[in-house]
Amino acid sequence: QVQLVESGGGLVQAGGSLRLSCAASGSIFSIDTMGWYHQAPGKQREWVATITAGGNTNYADSVKGRFTISRDNAKNTVYLQMNTLKPEDTAVYYCNARISTKAASIITVRDYWGKGTLVTVSS
């Protein structure tokens, strides 16, 4: 079984920083794109940033220049460095990864989600 576990959320004042981590574990054959999404209270889940296995990154306009996504392929971990945080960044942050698993010569690819970590930015 594959699991994604996020950590690093918490309460921070506006202008502060947090670093989120998400570690994938289990019977992993390979990991393609990894990313972060967030869901603010009463709103739909929104994409924040993604990073490919080769290290190419993309960001939502709302976080460009403030957030940095990175990954450690040896540790199956993706990070989100969040700087200059704003109250509107308050949300539950979810990790997503496209993971291949292999069983009896059959490779299965699917998206996995973590359970989320809460980030609260006070004004």
Sine and cosine of phi, psi and omega as CSV:
sin_phi,cos_phi,sin_psi,cos_psi,sin_omega,cos_omega
0.00,0.00,0.52,-0.85,0.00,-1.00
-0.95,-0.31,0.67,-0.74,0.06,-1.00
-0.75,-0.66,0.58,-0.81,0.17,-0.99
-0.89,-0.45,0.79,-0.62,-0.03,-1.00
-0.81,-0.59,0.88,-0.47,0.02,-1.00
-1.00,0.00,0.43,-0.91,0.10,-1.00
-0.43,-0.90,0.27,-0.96,0.09,-1.00
0.96,-0.29,-0.09,1.00,0.03,-1.00
-0.95,0.32,0.16,-0.99,0.01,-1.00
0.28,-0.96,-0.22,-0.97,0.00,-1.00
-0.98,-0.22,0.76,-0.65,0.00,-1.00
-0.60,-0.80,0.48,-0.88,0.05,-1.00
-0.98,0.18,0.42,-0.91,0.06,-1.00
-0.82,0.57,0.68,-0.74,-0.06,-1.00
1.00,-0.05,-0.20,0.98,-0.03,-1.00
-1.00,0.10,-0.11,-0.99,-0.07,-1.00
-0.73,-0.68,0.46,-0.89,0.14,-0.99
-0.59,-0.81,0.44,-0.90,0.09,-1.00
-0.82,-0.57,0.88,-0.48,0.05,-1.00
-1.00,-0.08,0.54,-0.84,0.08,-1.00
-0.79,-0.62,0.48,-0.88,0.07,-1.00
-0.59,-0.80,0.89,-0.46,-0.03,-1.00
-0.95,-0.31,0.76,-0.65,0.07,-1.00
-0.99,-0.12,0.66,-0.75,-0.01,-1.00
-0.60,-0.80,0.29,-0.96,0.01,-1.00
0.89,-0.46,-0.34,-0.94,-0.07,-1.00
-0.99,0.13,0.96,0.27,-0.09,-1.00
-0.99,-0.11,0.79,-0.62,0.11,-0.99
-1.00,0.01,-0.73,0.68,0.08,-1.00
-0.33,-0.94,0.33,-0.95,0.04,-1.00
-0.82,-0.57,0.79,-0.61,0.04,-1.00
-1.00,-0.06,-0.87,-0.49,-0.04,-1.00
-0.95,0.32,0.65,-0.76,0.12,-0.99
-0.84,-0.54,0.49,-0.87,-0.05,-1.00
-0.34,-0.94,0.09,-1.00,0.03,-1.00
-0.81,-0.59,0.62,-0.79,0.09,-1.00
-0.76,-0.65,0.34,-0.94,0.12,-0.99
-0.68,-0.74,0.41,-0.91,0.01,-1.00
-0.69,-0.72,0.93,-0.36,0.04,-1.00
-0.99,0.16,0.37,-0.93,0.00,-1.00
-0.82,0.57,0.78,-0.62,0.05,-1.00
0.98,0.22,0.11,0.99,-0.04,-1.00
-0.84,-0.54,0.22,-0.97,0.04,-1.00
-0.98,0.18,0.37,-0.93,0.07,-1.00
-0.91,0.40,0.70,-0.71,-0.05,-1.00
-0.81,-0.58,0.53,-0.85,0.05,-1.00
-0.96,0.29,0.64,-0.77,0.02,-1.00
-0.92,-0.38,-0.81,0.59,-0.07,-1.00
-0.28,-0.96,0.46,-0.89,0.09,-1.00
-0.68,-0.73,0.39,-0.92,0.05,-1.00
-0.62,-0.78,0.74,-0.67,-0.01,-1.00
-0.99,0.13,0.14,-0.99,0.03,-1.00
-0.88,0.48,-0.48,0.88,0.01,-1.00
-1.00,0.07,-0.07,1.00,0.07,-1.00
0.99,-0.16,0.09,1.00,0.07,-1.00
-0.96,0.27,0.69,-0.72,-0.09,-1.00
-0.87,-0.49,0.45,-0.89,0.12,-0.99
-0.62,-0.79,0.54,-0.84,-0.06,-1.00
-0.72,-0.69,0.51,-0.86,0.19,-0.98
-0.92,0.38,0.53,-0.85,-0.04,-1.00
-0.84,0.54,-0.55,0.83,-0.09,-1.00
-0.93,0.38,-0.29,0.96,-0.05,-1.00
-0.87,-0.49,-0.07,1.00,-0.01,-1.00
-0.84,0.55,0.72,-0.70,0.01,-1.00
1.00,0.08,-0.21,0.98,-0.01,-1.00
-0.90,-0.43,-0.58,0.82,-0.04,-1.00
-0.95,-0.32,0.54,-0.84,0.07,-1.00
-0.73,-0.68,0.82,-0.57,0.06,-1.00
-0.99,-0.16,0.63,-0.78,0.04,-1.00
-0.51,-0.86,0.20,-0.98,0.00,-1.00
-0.53,-0.85,0.44,-0.90,0.10,-1.00
-0.88,-0.48,0.98,-0.20,-0.09,-1.00
-0.91,0.42,-0.50,0.87,0.01,-1.00
-0.93,0.38,-0.46,0.89,-0.01,-1.00
-0.97,-0.24,0.04,1.00,-0.05,-1.00
0.79,0.61,0.69,0.73,-0.11,-0.99
-0.79,-0.62,0.64,-0.76,0.10,-1.00
-0.88,-0.48,0.56,-0.83,-0.05,-1.00
-0.83,-0.55,0.40,-0.92,0.14,-0.99
-0.69,-0.72,0.96,-0.30,0.09,-1.00
-1.00,0.05,0.87,-0.50,-0.06,-1.00
-0.91,-0.42,0.90,-0.43,0.01,-1.00
-0.90,-0.43,0.28,-0.96,0.02,-1.00
0.74,0.68,0.78,0.62,-0.07,-1.00
-0.92,0.40,0.56,-0.83,0.00,-1.00
-0.87,-0.49,0.41,-0.91,0.04,-1.00
-0.82,0.58,-0.55,0.84,-0.01,-1.00
-0.95,0.31,-0.11,0.99,0.12,-0.99
-0.99,0.14,-0.13,0.99,0.01,-1.00
-0.86,0.50,0.83,-0.56,-0.06,-1.00
-0.03,-1.00,0.18,-0.98,0.24,-0.97
-1.00,0.04,0.78,-0.62,-0.02,-1.00
-0.98,-0.22,0.80,-0.60,-0.04,-1.00
-0.92,-0.40,0.64,-0.77,0.10,-1.00
-1.00,-0.06,0.61,-0.79,0.04,-1.00
-0.73,-0.69,0.60,-0.80,0.04,-1.00
-0.51,-0.86,0.63,-0.77,0.09,-1.00
-1.00,-0.07,0.93,-0.37,-0.18,-0.98
-0.85,-0.53,0.69,-0.73,0.09,-1.00
-0.98,-0.19,0.70,-0.71,0.12,-0.99
-0.86,-0.51,0.43,-0.90,-0.06,-1.00
-0.77,-0.64,0.76,-0.65,0.04,-1.00
-0.56,-0.83,0.82,-0.57,0.02,-1.00
0.78,0.63,0.75,0.67,0.04,-1.00
0.94,0.33,0.03,1.00,0.01,-1.00
-0.98,-0.21,0.82,-0.57,0.03,-1.00
-0.98,-0.19,0.79,-0.61,0.01,-1.00
-0.90,-0.44,0.75,-0.66,0.00,-1.00
-0.91,-0.41,0.76,-0.65,0.08,-1.00
-0.40,-0.92,0.28,-0.96,0.05,-1.00
-1.00,0.02,0.67,-0.74,0.06,-1.00
-0.88,-0.47,0.49,-0.87,0.01,-1.00
-0.81,-0.59,0.57,-0.82,0.20,-0.98
-0.99,0.12,0.04,-1.00,-0.04,-1.00
-1.00,0.03,-0.15,0.99,0.09,-1.00
0.99,-0.16,0.43,-0.90,0.09,-1.00
-0.69,-0.72,0.70,-0.71,-0.12,-0.99
-1.00,0.08,0.76,-0.65,0.11,-0.99
-0.89,-0.45,0.83,-0.55,0.01,-1.00
-0.85,-0.53,0.84,-0.55,-0.01,-1.00
-0.92,-0.39,0.88,-0.47,-0.01,-1.00
-1.00,-0.04,0.53,-0.85,-0.03,-1.00
-1.00,0.00,0.00,0.00,0.00,0.00
